[in-house]
Amino acid sequence: MSKVSVLKTSPANVINDYSKLMDLAEYKKFVKKENETILKLNLSWSLYYPACSTEPWQLDGVLKKLKNDNYSNLHAVENETVVTDVIKGLKQNKWKNVLKRYNLKFEPLTKVEWVKFKPKKELLALNEIFPEGNYIPKMFIGKNVVHFPTVKTHGHTQMTGAMKNAFGGLITKKRHHCHKKIHEVIVDLLTIQKEIHPGIFAVMDGTVAGDGAGPRTMIPKIKNYILASGDQVAIDAISAKMMGYDPMKIKFIKKAHDLGLGCGDVSQIDIVGEDISKVNFHFKTNKSPVVFWDQMFRKGALSFVEPLLFHTGLFKSAVFGSAFYHDYLWYPTVGKSRVNKFMKLILIA
């Protein structure tokens, strides 16, 4: 039976609680010391916004545990997108400070070798999206991976978590082309992971969770929960349940469950730590204007525009529009005030 550990935490105890969380999930079964380990961070925004990207205390807690348990050969990595700057994100999200404390360097995936990889199992969508072949970082092959997702909604997939965290690691920055068949792609990525990684583990932060128009323009809500599991489907299912969704009605969870890639049925998951039977955040997924128009042009009423807009030089205008809306319109007028409010709540706690 798949196991997911869940703990209720607090700002004063969260670093040490991550250690307890990982032990409850029996992480050493999945992250073997004899293998090198990829620490796959999550950068959804170059700017800091609560619940959006891997939280600094999340990275701190996991690194402290790994170092205390004498793990070595750790590789902290993340990729860029057409609208994010991975080096800027490293600084803005305070990862640089944490990594320095543990004498660990950051390895941007923009600087590593990518190789063509053809999985043994049949894929659902990636071969169609990238007929020339899918490329993955060579350094991932043969190493464990630990994912660092957050509990939040997502306009493309209803919610996002451990499974989608591979999206930023196993696909180049052209991964925006995957939005058209995003659920199938997420399942494909788990298929690939199971072939290239000897161990897969996820540690999810829900101390502050994102409700509404994810993955960026959400409403941060302090929930003080953290989760961990060696089953990527199961941890996403439990996170979805806590947010108030039926996991088996979320397409990528259901598809992965049906293919035997993990367990998405909550009744078949061993939840250890907290009793979450009555937990319901009552989250509602909304779509930002950027997500709405992306879907409209890719698979909606205006999909006839897709070849012209997303596969020619005109795509630069779409990138500019997204960056302008998020960084120069929404963040200064709405996001910054939410960040300030969140920081005050942390200080009070």
C-alpha positions in Angstrom: 0.0 0.0 0.0 1.3 3.5 -0.9 2.1 5.7 2.1 1.9 9.5 2.4 3.0 11.2 5.6 1.2 14.4 6.6 2.2 16.7 9.5 0.7 19.9 11.0 3.5 22.3 11.6 4.3 25.9 12.6 6.9 28.5 11.7 8.9 27.7 14.8 9.0 24.0 14.2 8.8 23.5 10.4 12.5 22.8 9.8 12.6 20.0 12.3 9.2 18.8 11.3 10.5 18.1 7.8 12.9 15.6 9.3 10.0 13.8 11.1 7.9 13.9 8.0 10.5 12.3 5.9 11.1 9.5 8.4 7.4 8.9 8.6 7.3 8.4 4.8 10.3 6.1 5.1 12.3 8.1 2.6 15.4 6.0 2.9 13.6 3.2 1.0 13.4 5.5 -2.0 16.5 7.7 -1.7 19.3 5.2 -1.5 22.7 6.6 -0.3 24.7 4.6 -2.9 23.1 6.8 -5.6 23.6 10.4 -6.3 20.5 12.5 -5.8 18.8 15.2 -7.8 17.0 17.9 -5.8 14.4 19.1 -8.3 13.3 22.5 -7.1 10.2 24.2 -8.5 10.4 27.7 -10.0 7.0 29.0 -11.2 8.0 32.6 -10.9 11.3 34.4 -10.9 9.8 36.7 -8.2 8.9 35.5 -4.7 5.3 34.9 -4.2 3.9 32.6 -1.3 3.0 29.0 -2.4 4.2 29.7 -5.9 7.7 28.1 -5.9 9.7 25.9 -3.6 9.8 27.7 -0.2 13.2 28.4 1.3 12.2 26.7 4.6 11.1 23.6 2.6 14.6 23.4 1.0 16.2 24.1 4.3 14.3 21.4 6.2 15.0 18.7 3.6 18.7 19.6 3.2 19.2 19.6 7.0 17.7 16.1 7.2 19.7 14.8 4.3 23.0 16.2 5.7 22.2 14.9 9.2 21.7 11.5 7.7 25.0 11.7 5.9 23.8 12.0 2.3 26.3 13.3 -0.2 26.5 13.9 -3.9 23.4 16.1 -3.9 22.5 18.2 -7.0 20.1 21.1 -6.6 18.7 21.9 -10.0 15.9 23.8 -11.9 15.2 24.9 -15.4 14.0 28.1 -17.0 10.9 28.7 -19.1 10.2 31.3 -21.7 9.0 33.6 -18.9 11.2 32.8 -16.0 14.9 33.5 -15.2 16.3 30.7 -13.2 19.2 32.7 -11.7 16.9 35.5 -10.7 14.6 33.0 -9.2 17.5 31.4 -7.3 18.0 34.8 -5.5 14.5 36.0 -5.2 13.2 32.8 -3.7 16.2 32.7 -1.2 17.4 29.3 -2.4 20.9 30.7 -2.9 21.1 31.6 0.8 20.0 28.1 1.9 22.3 26.2 -0.5 25.2 28.3 0.6 24.5 27.4 4.2 24.8 23.7 3.3 27.8 24.2 1.0 25.8 23.1 -2.0 26.0 24.7 -5.4 23.1 25.3 -7.7 23.2 23.6 -11.1 20.9 25.3 -13.6 19.6 22.9 -16.2 20.3 25.5 -18.9 24.0 24.7 -18.5 23.9 20.9 -18.5 24.0 18.4 -21.4 20.6 17.2 -22.8 20.4 13.9 -24.6 17.6 12.2 -26.6 15.8 9.6 -24.6 13.4 7.0 -25.9 11.5 5.2 -23.1 10.8 1.5 -23.3 7.1 2.0 -22.5 4.7 3.7 -24.9 4.0 7.3 -24.2 0.6 9.1 -24.4 1.5 12.5 -25.9 5.2 13.5 -25.8 6.1 11.7 -29.1 3.4 13.6 -30.9 4.4 16.9 -29.4 8.1 16.4 -30.0 8.3 14.1 -33.1 12.0 14.8 -33.4 12.4 13.1 -30.0 12.3 14.1 -26.4 15.5 15.4 -24.7 16.3 15.0 -21.0 19.2 16.1 -18.9 21.9 13.5 -19.1 22.8 14.0 -15.5 19.4 12.8 -14.4 19.9 9.2 -15.6 20.8 6.8 -12.9 20.3 9.3 -10.0 17.6 9.5 -7.3 15.3 12.5 -7.5 13.6 14.4 -4.7 10.8 16.8 -5.8 10.0 20.0 -4.0 6.4 21.0 -5.0 3.9 23.2 -3.1 0.2 22.7 -2.4 -1.6 24.9 -5.0 -4.1 25.2 -7.7 -3.3 25.4 -11.4 -5.4 26.8 -14.2 -4.2 24.1 -16.7 -4.5 21.1 -14.5 -6.9 22.1 -11.6 -4.1 21.4 -9.1 -0.4 20.8 -9.3 2.1 18.9 -7.2 4.8 16.2 -7.3 4.0 14.7 -10.7 4.0 18.0 -12.6 7.2 19.0 -10.9 9.0 16.8 -13.4 7.7 19.2 -16.1 10.5 21.6 -15.4 13.2 18.9 -15.3 12.6 16.6 -18.2 11.4 19.0 -20.9 13.3 21.9 -22.4 12.0 25.5 -22.0 9.8 24.8 -25.0 7.5 22.8 -22.7 4.7 25.4 -23.2 3.9 23.3 -26.3 2.7 20.6 -23.9 -0.2 22.6 -22.5 -2.5 21.3 -25.3 -2.2 17.7 -23.8 -0.9 18.6 -20.4 -2.5 15.7 -18.4 -1.1 13.1 -20.8 2.3 14.7 -20.7 2.4 14.7 -16.9 1.7 11.0 -17.0 4.4 10.5 -19.7 6.9 12.2 -17.4 6.3 9.8 -14.6 6.7 6.9 -17.0 10.1 8.3 -18.0 11.1 9.0 -14.4 10.4 5.4 -13.4 12.9 4.3 -16.1 15.7 6.7 -15.4 15.6 7.2 -11.6 16.4 4.4 -9.2 14.4 6.2 -6.5 11.7 8.9 -6.6 10.5 10.9 -3.6 8.6 14.1 -3.0 8.4 16.6 -0.1 5.5 19.0 -0.5 5.0 22.3 1.3 1.6 23.4 2.3 2.5 25.7 5.1 1.1 28.4 2.8 -1.1 27.0 0.0 -2.3 28.7 -3.2 -6.0 29.0 -3.9 -7.5 30.4 -7.1 -5.8 31.3 -10.3 -2.6 29.2 -10.0 0.2 28.5 -10.7 1.1 32.2 -10.0 -1.7 34.6 -9.2 -3.2 32.7 -6.3 -4.5 33.8 -3.0 -1.9 32.6 -0.4 -3.6 30.8 2.6 -1.7 29.7 5.6 -2.5 26.0 6.3 0.6 24.8 8.0 0.6 21.3 6.5 3.6 19.4 5.0 3.5 16.1 3.0 5.9 13.5 1.8 5.8 10.2 -0.1 7.7 7.9 -2.4 4.5 7.6 -4.5 4.1 10.7 -6.7 0.5 9.8 -7.6 -0.5 9.2 -4.0 1.0 12.5 -2.6 -0.8 14.4 -5.3 -4.0 12.6 -4.5 -3.8 13.5 -0.8 -2.9 17.1 -1.6 -5.9 17.3 -3.9 -8.2 15.8 -1.3 -7.0 18.3 1.3 -7.7 21.1 -1.1 -11.2 19.9 -1.5 -11.0 18.0 -4.9 -11.9 14.4 -5.8 -8.4 13.1 -6.8 -9.8 10.5 -9.2 -11.7 13.2 -11.2 -8.4 15.0 -11.9 -7.3 13.6 -15.2 -3.5 13.2 -14.7 -4.0 11.5 -11.4 -6.7 9.1 -12.8 -4.6 8.3 -15.9 -1.5 7.6 -13.8 -3.5 5.4 -11.4 -5.1 3.4 -14.2 -1.7 2.8 -15.7 -0.3 1.5 -12.5 2.2 4.3 -12.0 1.0 5.0 -8.5 -2.1 5.1 -6.3 -4.7 7.9 -6.8 -7.5 6.2 -4.8 -7.4 7.8 -1.3 -9.1 4.7 0.2 -6.1 2.7 -0.8 -3.4 5.1 0.6 -1.9 4.7 4.1 -1.9 8.2 5.5 0.5 8.5 8.5 1.0 11.4 10.9 -2.1 13.5 11.0 -5.8 12.6 10.8 -6.9 14.5 7.7 -10.2 12.8 7.3 -12.0 16.1 7.9 -9.6 18.4 6.3 -11.0 20.4 3.4 -9.5 23.7 2.3 -12.5 24.4 0.0 -10.1 25.6 -2.8 -11.5 26.7 -6.1 -9.4 26.7 -9.3 -9.6 29.8 -11.4 -7.8 30.9 -14.5 -5.6 34.0 -14.9 -6.1 35.9 -18.2 -2.8 34.4 -19.4 -4.0 30.8 -18.8 -7.4 31.5 -20.2 -6.1 32.9 -23.5 -3.4 30.2 -23.7 -6.1 27.5 -23.6 -8.4 29.5 -26.0 -5.6 29.7 -28.6 -4.3 26.1 -28.1 -7.5 24.1 -27.8 -10.4 26.4 -27.6 -12.5 28.3 -30.1 -9.4 30.2 -31.5 -7.2 27.1 -31.9 -6.9 27.7 -35.6 -4.5 30.5 -34.6 -2.2 28.2 -32.7 0.3 27.3 -35.6 0.8 31.0 -36.3 0.9 32.3 -32.7 3.0 29.6 -31.0 5.2 28.3 -33.8 6.4 31.5 -35.5 8.1 34.7 -34.5 4.8 36.0 -33.2 5.3 33.8 -30.1 7.6 36.5 -28.8 4.5 38.8 -28.4 2.8 36.1 -26.3 5.9 35.8 -24.1 6.0 39.6 -23.7 2.3 39.7 -22.9 2.7 37.1 -20.1 5.8 38.7 -18.6 4.2 42.1 -18.7 1.0 41.0 -17.1 2.6 39.0 -14.3 5.7 41.0 -13.5 4.8 44.6 -14.3 1.0 44.7 -13.9 -0.4 42.1 -11.5 2.6 41.8 -9.1 3.0 45.5 -8.3 -0.7 46.2 -8.1 -2.0 43.0 -6.4 0.8 40.5 -5.7 3.1 42.8 -3.6 0.3 43.6 -1.1 -0.4 39.9 -0.7 3.3 39.2 -0.1 3.5 42.0 2.5 0.4 40.7 4.3 1.8 37.1 4.3 5.1 38.4 5.7 3.3 40.1 8.6 1.4 37.0 9.4 4.6 35.0 9.6 6.1 37.5 12.0 3.1 37.4 14.2 3.2 33.6 14.2 
